[in-house]
Amino acid sequence: MTLAQVVYQMSNDTDFASQLFSNPESALKSRGLKLSQEELAFLVTSHQRDDQPRIVNLSEELGTGWRR
C-alpha cells in the first residue's frame, strides 16, 4: 500500500516529487512513508528512463484522418 501512497503523492504534489528524486530518504521520512529498496529503485529508474512509451495521435503523425 505504501508504494501506491507514494505514487499518489507524486502525482498530486510536484514539490514532493522533485524532493523524492533529489533526496528520497528525506522526502519519504517527511511524509512518514517507507519504501523497500526495490520499490525505491523502481521509482527512481522509471523516472530516469528516456524510452517511456508515449501516446501518439496517428492521424496527426501521418497527416491523415482515420477516415479517408
C-alpha positions as a LaTeX table, in Angstrom:
\begin{tabular}{lrrr}
\hline
Residue & $x$ (\AA) & $y$ (\AA) & $z$ (\AA) \\
\hline
Met1 & 0.00 & 0.00 & 0.00 \\
Thr2 & 2.87 & 2.39 & 0.66 \\
Leu3 & 4.09 & 2.39 & $-2.95$ \\
Ala4 & 0.59 & 3.43 & $-4.03$ \\
Gln5 & 0.64 & 6.23 & $-1.46$ \\
Val6 & 3.98 & 7.49 & $-2.75$ \\
Val7 & 2.81 & 7.42 & $-6.37$ \\
Tyr8 & $-0.36$ & 9.27 & $-5.35$ \\
Gln9 & 1.67 & 11.92 & $-3.52$ \\
Met10 & 3.98 & 12.28 & $-6.54$ \\
Ser11 & 1.07 & 12.82 & $-8.88$ \\
Asn12 & $-0.55$ & 15.45 & $-6.67$ \\
Asp13 & 2.46 & 17.29 & $-5.26$ \\
Thr14 & 5.23 & 18.33 & $-7.64$ \\
Asp15 & 7.39 & 19.60 & $-4.76$ \\
Phe16 & 7.27 & 16.16 & $-3.16$ \\
Ala17 & 8.10 & 14.51 & $-6.49$ \\
Ser18 & 11.11 & 16.79 & $-7.00$ \\
Gln19 & 12.32 & 16.19 & $-3.47$ \\
Leu20 & 11.81 & 12.45 & $-3.87$ \\
Phe21 & 14.17 & 12.31 & $-6.84$ \\
Ser22 & 16.77 & 14.62 & $-5.31$ \\
Asn23 & 16.74 & 13.21 & $-1.75$ \\
Pro24 & 14.45 & 10.17 & $-1.50$ \\
Glu25 & 15.11 & 9.29 & 2.14 \\
Ser26 & 14.32 & 12.79 & 3.37 \\
Ala27 & 11.21 & 13.12 & 1.20 \\
Leu28 & 9.79 & 9.82 & 2.38 \\
Lys29 & 10.66 & 10.47 & 6.03 \\
Ser30 & 8.99 & 13.90 & 5.94 \\
Arg31 & 5.71 & 12.21 & 4.93 \\
Gly32 & 6.07 & 9.27 & 7.28 \\
Leu33 & 6.38 & 6.86 & 4.35 \\
Lys34 & 8.72 & 3.92 & 3.86 \\
Leu35 & 9.63 & 2.03 & 0.73 \\
Ser36 & 11.70 & $-1.07$ & 0.25 \\
Gln37 & 14.96 & $-0.68$ & $-1.65$ \\
Glu38 & 13.33 & $-2.45$ & $-4.61$ \\
Glu39 & 10.34 & $-0.09$ & $-4.65$ \\
Leu40 & 12.56 & 2.98 & $-4.41$ \\
Ala41 & 14.84 & 1.68 & $-7.17$ \\
Phe42 & 11.79 & 1.08 & $-9.38$ \\
Leu43 & 10.56 & 4.66 & $-8.93$ \\
Val44 & 13.95 & 6.25 & $-9.49$ \\
Thr45 & 14.86 & 4.18 & $-12.54$ \\
Ser46 & 11.44 & 4.58 & $-14.13$ \\
His47 & 11.76 & 8.34 & $-13.69$ \\
Gln48 & 15.21 & 8.35 & $-15.31$ \\
Arg49 & 14.22 & 6.24 & $-18.32$ \\
Asp50 & 14.06 & 8.15 & $-21.56$ \\
Asp51 & 12.34 & 5.44 & $-23.58$ \\
Gln52 & 8.96 & 5.67 & $-21.88$ \\
Pro53 & 6.05 & 4.81 & $-24.16$ \\
Arg54 & 4.28 & 7.89 & $-25.42$ \\
Ile55 & 0.72 & 8.26 & $-26.62$ \\
Val56 & 0.76 & 9.25 & $-30.26$ \\
Asn57 & $-2.12$ & 10.57 & $-32.30$ \\
Leu58 & $-1.62$ & 8.63 & $-35.52$ \\
Ser59 & $-3.79$ & 10.94 & $-37.59$ \\
Glu60 & $-1.51$ & 13.84 & $-36.66$ \\
Glu61 & 1.65 & 11.78 & $-37.19$ \\
Leu62 & 0.55 & 10.56 & $-40.61$ \\
Gly63 & $-1.16$ & 13.79 & $-41.62$ \\
Thr64 & $-4.39$ & 11.98 & $-42.37$ \\
Gly65 & $-7.61$ & 11.33 & $-40.56$ \\
Trp66 & $-8.75$ & 7.84 & $-39.71$ \\
Arg67 & $-11.46$ & 8.16 & $-42.32$ \\
Arg68 & $-10.46$ & 8.57 & $-45.91$ \\
\hline
\end{tabular}
